[in-house]
Structure formats: C-alpha cells, structure tokens
Amino acid sequence: MGAEAFVDATAVVANFERMVRIADATGTPLDAPVAMMATSLRAELDLDRFGSAGNTPRAGAVQRAIGRVLGPFAGSLMQRMGRRMAGRG
C-alpha cells in the first residue's frame, strides 16, 4: 500500500469513527424492523453494558419474539428493505 492509499484508508476509518460517535452521542434511533432483528445481536454482544445504550429504547417482549423469528432472515430482509427505500424494489 502506497502513501496515498494509506492516507485514503485512514480518512475512511476516521470518517466512520466520527459518524459512529455522532450517532451514538445523539441517540440516533434504529428503525423498528432493524431494532427487532438486532435484539439478539445486541444481547450477544452485550451492548447494554455501554452507557450510550441508554439512548436505545428497550425492545418489548413481542419485539424480541419477532426478532428471534426474523433473525435468520435478517440479511435478506435488510437488502430488500434497502432496495425498496432506494426505489428499486
């Protein structure tokens, strides 16, 4: 990797870190379907141990159950939702 590629890669990493910190600090909410599907992943990663987890509303029992059912299909569902939101599907 040359110097220019290194600078580009560093800029991408820095920008991603900046965006994550802004979203975390402002409590940017997840969309309801994403929140449902992310419930088990959040638990697996123990994300509630971080202070900023207080910015994320807790999923109710029904949302957790739906998330467990939809979890195996999360990837394909997210792709479909993305295409639909982009007007391609």
CNS distance restraints for C-alpha pairs under 8 A (distance, minus, plus):
assign (resid   1 and name CA) (resid   5 and name CA) 5.98 0.50 0.50
assign (resid   1 and name CA) (resid   6 and name CA) 6.39 0.50 0.50
assign (resid   2 and name CA) (resid   6 and name CA) 6.17 0.50 0.50
assign (resid   3 and name CA) (resid   7 and name CA) 6.23 0.50 0.50
assign (resid   4 and name CA) (resid   8 and name CA) 6.23 0.50 0.50
assign (resid   5 and name CA) (resid   9 and name CA) 6.07 0.50 0.50
assign (resid   6 and name CA) (resid  10 and name CA) 6.08 0.50 0.50
assign (resid   7 and name CA) (resid  11 and name CA) 6.13 0.50 0.50
assign (resid   8 and name CA) (resid  12 and name CA) 6.34 0.50 0.50
assign (resid   9 and name CA) (resid  13 and name CA) 6.32 0.50 0.50
assign (resid  10 and name CA) (resid  14 and name CA) 6.09 0.50 0.50
assign (resid  11 and name CA) (resid  15 and name CA) 6.02 0.50 0.50
assign (resid  12 and name CA) (resid  16 and name CA) 6.15 0.50 0.50
assign (resid  13 and name CA) (resid  17 and name CA) 6.20 0.50 0.50
assign (resid  14 and name CA) (resid  18 and name CA) 6.17 0.50 0.50
assign (resid  15 and name CA) (resid  19 and name CA) 6.20 0.50 0.50
assign (resid  16 and name CA) (resid  20 and name CA) 6.17 0.50 0.50
assign (resid  17 and name CA) (resid  21 and name CA) 6.17 0.50 0.50
assign (resid  18 and name CA) (resid  22 and name CA) 6.24 0.50 0.50
assign (resid  19 and name CA) (resid  23 and name CA) 6.14 0.50 0.50
assign (resid  20 and name CA) (resid  24 and name CA) 5.94 0.50 0.50
assign (resid  21 and name CA) (resid  25 and name CA) 5.92 0.50 0.50
assign (resid  22 and name CA) (resid  26 and name CA) 6.07 0.50 0.50
assign (resid  23 and name CA) (resid  27 and name CA) 5.93 0.50 0.50
assign (resid  23 and name CA) (resid  28 and name CA) 5.12 0.50 0.50
assign (resid  24 and name CA) (resid  28 and name CA) 6.59 0.50 0.50
assign (resid  24 and name CA) (resid  52 and name CA) 6.49 0.50 0.50
assign (resid  24 and name CA) (resid  55 and name CA) 7.78 0.50 0.50
assign (resid  25 and name CA) (resid  52 and name CA) 7.22 0.50 0.50
assign (resid  26 and name CA) (resid  55 and name CA) 7.86 0.50 0.50
assign (resid  27 and name CA) (resid  52 and name CA) 7.63 0.50 0.50
assign (resid  27 and name CA) (resid  55 and name CA) 4.70 0.50 0.50
assign (resid  27 and name CA) (resid  56 and name CA) 6.66 0.50 0.50
assign (resid  28 and name CA) (resid  55 and name CA) 7.69 0.50 0.50
assign (resid  29 and name CA) (resid  55 and name CA) 7.70 0.50 0.50
assign (resid  29 and name CA) (resid  56 and name CA) 6.35 0.50 0.50
assign (resid  30 and name CA) (resid  34 and name CA) 6.11 0.50 0.50
assign (resid  30 and name CA) (resid  35 and name CA) 5.52 0.50 0.50
assign (resid  30 and name CA) (resid  56 and name CA) 7.83 0.50 0.50
assign (resid  31 and name CA) (resid  35 and name CA) 6.03 0.50 0.50
assign (resid  32 and name CA) (resid  36 and name CA) 6.20 0.50 0.50
assign (resid  33 and name CA) (resid  37 and name CA) 6.33 0.50 0.50
assign (resid  34 and name CA) (resid  38 and name CA) 5.95 0.50 0.50
assign (resid  34 and name CA) (resid  78 and name CA) 7.88 0.50 0.50
assign (resid  35 and name CA) (resid  39 and name CA) 6.22 0.50 0.50
assign (resid  35 and name CA) (resid  59 and name CA) 7.50 0.50 0.50
assign (resid  36 and name CA) (resid  59 and name CA) 7.06 0.50 0.50
assign (resid  36 and name CA) (resid  63 and name CA) 5.34 0.50 0.50
assign (resid  36 and name CA) (resid  64 and name CA) 6.15 0.50 0.50
assign (resid  36 and name CA) (resid  66 and name CA) 6.60 0.50 0.50
assign (resid  36 and name CA) (resid  67 and name CA) 4.55 0.50 0.50
assign (resid  37 and name CA) (resid  41 and name CA) 7.89 0.50 0.50
assign (resid  37 and name CA) (resid  66 and name CA) 7.65 0.50 0.50
assign (resid  37 and name CA) (resid  67 and name CA) 4.36 0.50 0.50
assign (resid  37 and name CA) (resid  68 and name CA) 7.18 0.50 0.50
assign (resid  37 and name CA) (resid  70 and name CA) 6.30 0.50 0.50
assign (resid  37 and name CA) (resid  71 and name CA) 5.44 0.50 0.50
assign (resid  37 and name CA) (resid  74 and name CA) 6.36 0.50 0.50
assign (resid  38 and name CA) (resid  42 and name CA) 5.92 0.50 0.50
assign (resid  38 and name CA) (resid  67 and name CA) 7.05 0.50 0.50
assign (resid  38 and name CA) (resid  71 and name CA) 7.79 0.50 0.50
assign (resid  39 and name CA) (resid  43 and name CA) 6.32 0.50 0.50
assign (resid  39 and name CA) (resid  59 and name CA) 7.13 0.50 0.50
assign (resid  39 and name CA) (resid  64 and name CA) 6.22 0.50 0.50
assign (resid  39 and name CA) (resid  67 and name CA) 6.36 0.50 0.50
assign (resid  40 and name CA) (resid  44 and name CA) 6.05 0.50 0.50
assign (resid  40 and name CA) (resid  64 and name CA) 7.63 0.50 0.50
assign (resid  40 and name CA) (resid  67 and name CA) 7.17 0.50 0.50
assign (resid  40 and name CA) (resid  68 and name CA) 6.93 0.50 0.50
assign (resid  40 and name CA) (resid  71 and name CA) 7.83 0.50 0.50
assign (resid  41 and name CA) (resid  45 and name CA) 6.08 0.50 0.50
assign (resid  42 and name CA) (resid  46 and name CA) 5.86 0.50 0.50
assign (resid  42 and name CA) (resid  47 and name CA) 5.35 0.50 0.50
assign (resid  42 and name CA) (resid  48 and name CA) 7.39 0.50 0.50
assign (resid  43 and name CA) (resid  47 and name CA) 6.54 0.50 0.50
assign (resid  43 and name CA) (resid  48 and name CA) 7.49 0.50 0.50
assign (resid  47 and name CA) (resid  53 and name CA) 6.68 0.50 0.50
assign (resid  48 and name CA) (resid  53 and name CA) 5.13 0.50 0.50
assign (resid  48 and name CA) (resid  54 and name CA) 7.69 0.50 0.50
assign (resid  49 and name CA) (resid  53 and name CA) 7.22 0.50 0.50
assign (resid  52 and name CA) (resid  56 and name CA) 7.79 0.50 0.50
assign (resid  59 and name CA) (resid  63 and name CA) 5.66 0.50 0.50
assign (resid  59 and name CA) (resid  64 and name CA) 6.15 0.50 0.50
assign (resid  60 and name CA) (resid  64 and name CA) 6.20 0.50 0.50
assign (resid  61 and name CA) (resid  65 and name CA) 6.21 0.50 0.50
assign (resid  62 and name CA) (resid  66 and name CA) 6.19 0.50 0.50
assign (resid  63 and name CA) (resid  67 and name CA) 5.99 0.50 0.50
assign (resid  64 and name CA) (resid  68 and name CA) 6.26 0.50 0.50
assign (resid  65 and name CA) (resid  69 and name CA) 6.44 0.50 0.50
assign (resid  66 and name CA) (resid  70 and name CA) 6.06 0.50 0.50
assign (resid  67 and name CA) (resid  71 and name CA) 5.55 0.50 0.50
assign (resid  68 and name CA) (resid  72 and name CA) 7.87 0.50 0.50
assign (resid  70 and name CA) (resid  74 and name CA) 6.06 0.50 0.50
assign (resid  73 and name CA) (resid  77 and name CA) 6.03 0.50 0.50
assign (resid  74 and name CA) (resid  78 and name CA) 5.93 0.50 0.50
assign (resid  75 and name CA) (resid  79 and name CA) 6.35 0.50 0.50
assign (resid  76 and name CA) (resid  80 and name CA) 6.24 0.50 0.50
assign (resid  77 and name CA) (resid  81 and name CA) 6.14 0.50 0.50
assign (resid  78 and name CA) (resid  82 and name CA) 6.06 0.50 0.50
assign (resid  79 and name CA) (resid  83 and name CA) 6.23 0.50 0.50
assign (resid  80 and name CA) (resid  84 and name CA) 6.12 0.50 0.50
assign (resid  80 and name CA) (resid  89 and name CA) 7.30 0.50 0.50
assign (resid  81 and name CA) (resid  85 and name CA) 6.05 0.50 0.50
assign (resid  82 and name CA) (resid  86 and name CA) 6.11 0.50 0.50
assign (resid  83 and name CA) (resid  87 and name CA) 6.24 0.50 0.50
assign (resid  83 and name CA) (resid  88 and name CA) 5.08 0.50 0.50
assign (resid  83 and name CA) (resid  89 and name CA) 5.32 0.50 0.50
assign (resid  84 and name CA) (resid  88 and name CA) 5.54 0.50 0.50
assign (resid  84 and name CA) (resid  89 and name CA) 4.53 0.50 0.50
assign (resid  85 and name CA) (resid  89 and name CA) 7.98 0.50 0.50
